[in-house]
Amino acid sequence: MRSSIAAAALFCGLSSVSFLAAQAPDPNLLREAEAVRTALASAKAALGGYTWTEYTEVLVDGKVHSTTQFNCRYNAKGEIVRTLKEETAPEGKPGSATSNKPRSRSKAAKQDYIARAISLIRNYVPPNPDRITAMLQNGTASLGPSEGGKSEIRFQRYFMAGDPMVFKYDSVSKALVHVTITAL
């Protein structure tokens, strides 16, 4: 009985220590992340008056499966609006003499997978300044190594579990240089 009370007290004590640690993030991390977040927000605001072309090429087994081009711009709410400019898909192979249904199901499943993958990618690019702030508040961000004038901020579970994202940025200007996303 005593051991269970001691274990409960120890658990509660450790829980409160980790809770306190989560409430007080590293001030250097906060300063650096806020500078990067501000640079991202400024870049997004600067893009507000521009239109750009988003080019997506889908490779399946090392071969081009499809390509799409969208004209993109930010609307008044700060959301990206995409207008289809051009889409190409590979020419389909003729079905078997007995039935096209198995090939159609396979093609539909592949198209669904590709659409879901592209939708998932759009949750990461461009990086969302509000998500960065939320990750700082919930304690899933940390500073990485600095070398050669470049620094890193690491975010665990940027969008979903098992997807660390690393922002490499210029230490002086805080401009984002490189983003690495690892889907596990």
Helices and strands as residue ranges (DSSP letters): H 2-23, H 27-47, E 52-60, E 63-74, E 80-88, H 101-121, H 129-138, E 141-143, E 150-155, E 165-170, E 176-181
